[in-house]
Amino acid sequence: MKALLILFSIVLTGCVSTGSGDHRYCSAADVNDPFWYTKVKNDHVVAKFGVEYSREAERDINRVAQLMLAQQLHSRVASSVTLINGTIDDASQRSMVASNVYLNSAKVEWIKQGNCLIAWSGISKQDADLSLDKSLAINQQERKAWLQVHNTFSVALLERHIRQYPLGIYREAAQQRIHELYNKSRREEIRDSQLMPGAKLLLNGLGSIFG
């Protein structure tokens, strides 16, 4: 397994999903880094980010940090491809990425500054490679789970799959399936309603535009 060198700093405004809630980003750009982070960031897989303070965020911060590192491994490997018999095979690369390995050996430090929690996390290349090695069986497990629910009409089952594999290979497919089921349900409700035909047509049109 080749070593991965990743330097990742989040200074955006957005949302991060932790599996137990969504937290909004806040800027970590102007906060001085701790000595250990500065020392290891060139030869470790690292992440620096900020999330808006809440009691839930404080409770989740270690988990968020682990997810950030796992996401970097996921993005790095999922975007790579290999040539097998002259054909591109990125599935073989994606299958080596942890879908629910949270890098428990990572070092995490955080502080509260104003209304923002600033966190730093890092994991050695050796531990990152070990996480990737161990993830293969986990992704095989996820594939079996996905084959059981990929055609389901149950939003609850799809949401449970996403919770179980928050960085899973099939996360986007599950989210798309949920979106399709919600749209189907909305169209059926409009069809069975007592609205005039013109109103039904308008609502379906708006639904197509705004999703």
N, C-alpha and C positions, 0 to 999 in steps of 0.2 A: 504493500500500500504506500503510494507516494505521499510525502508529507504535504500538509496544507498550510499555507501562510496566508492568514487573513487579518486585515485590520479593518474594523468596522465601527463607525461612530454614527449614532443617530442624532440628528439635530433637527428633525422634522416635526411638524404638527400632524398628528394622525391618530389612529387607534391601533392598539396591539391586543390581540386575543390571547388569553392565558389559559383557557380551558375552564376557568372559574370566574370569568368576567372580562369585560373590556376596559382598558385603561387608555387615556389620551396621553400622547407624547407631550413633553415640554422640552425646551432647549437645554442641552448639556454642554453647549459649545464654550461657555465662558467659565467653566468650573475647572480648577486645577486638578490634575490627575494624581492619585497617590503614587508613592515611589515605586511600589512593586509593579504597578501597571505600566508605568513608564519604562521600567527595566525589562519587562518580559514581552511587551507588545510587538516587538520585531521578530520574535521567534516562537510566539504562541498564537493560538486562535483566540481572539479577544473581542469584546463588545463593550461599548459605552453608550448609555442612553439615559433618558429622563422620562418619567411618567408623572402626571399630576397626582398630588398627594391625596390619599384617602386611607381610611383604616384598612380597606380591602387591598389597596395597592401596597401598603406596608406589609400586610400579611403575605402578599403574592410575590414580593420583589425578587426573592431567590428563585422562585419558579420562573418568573419572567426572564431573568438573566440566563437561566439554563436553556429556556426556549430560544432566546436570541442566538446563543451559540449553536444550538441544534439547527436553527434556521439557516445559519451561515453555511454549515456543512451541507445541508439539503440543497441550498441554492447553488453552491459551488459544484457539487457533484451532479446534480440534476441537469445543469446546463452543459455538462461535458458529454461528449459522445465518443464512441469507439467504433472502429471499422472491423466488422466480422464478415469474412468472406465477401468483402467489397461492399457491404451494406452498412448503413449507420444504425447503431443499436444503442440508443440512450436508455432504454428500459433496463439494460444490464447495469448501467451506472446508477440509475435511480434506485434500483433494488438494493444497493449497498448503503443507502442513506437511512439513518435512524428516523423512523416515523414516531416513535414515542420513547426514544432514549434521551433523557434530560441531562446527561452529562453531570452526574452527581459529584464527580471529582473536581468540578470547576471551583475556582476560588471566586468568591463574590464579596464585594464591599459596597455599601451604599450610605448616603447621607441625605438629610432633609435640608433643602435650601429654599426658604420661602414656601411656596406652594408646590414645590417640585421635589420628587425623589430622584436623585442622581445615583446611578449604579454603574459599577465596573465589574466585569467578569472576565476570566481567562482560563484556558485549559491548555496543557502542554500538547505539542504535536503528537507525542507518544500516546497520551490519553485520547486525543481526538481520533487517531488512527484506530485505537482499540474500540472506541464507540462505533466507528464505521464497520469494523469487522463484526461486532456483535449485532449490528443492526440487520444483517441479512436475514437471520431467522425471524426477526420481528416483522420485517416487511413481507416475508412469506406468509406469516400468520395474518397480516393485514389483508393480503390478497385473498386468502381463503374466506375471511370475514366479508370482504367486499363482494365476492361472488355470490354470497348468500343474500345480500340486500340490494344489489345494483338495479334490480328490476322491481323493487318493492314500491307499493303505493303509500307506505307509512313514512311520514315525515319524522316521526319519533325515532324510528329505527335508523334513519339516515343521520339524524342529529346525534344519536348515541354513537354511531360509527365515527363521526368527526370528533366527539369528545374522547373516545378511546384512542384515536390516532390523529392528534391535532396537527401533526406535521406529516401526515400520511401521503402516500403516492396518489391516493384516490380522493383526497380532500376536495379538490376542485370539482371532480366528477360528482361527488355527493352533494356539494353545494348547488351545482347546476340541476341535479335531479330534484332537489327541494324546490328550486325556483320554478321548474316545470310543473311540479305538482301544485304549487300555490296558484300558478296561472290557470291550470286546468280547473281547479276548484272554483276560482273566481268566475271563469267563463260559464261553468255549470250553474253557479248561483244566479248569474245574470240571465241565463237561458230559462231558468225555472221561475224567475221573478214575475211579478204582475206588471212590469214596465211596458210601455209602448214599444213597438219594434224599432222605431227611430232612436229611442233612448237606449235600448240594448245595443244597437249598432254603435252609438256614440261612446258608450262605456267600454265596449270591447276595443274600439279604436284608441281610446285614451290609455287603456291597459297595455296595448301593444307598444305605444309610444313611451310610456313611463315605466313599463316592466312591472 
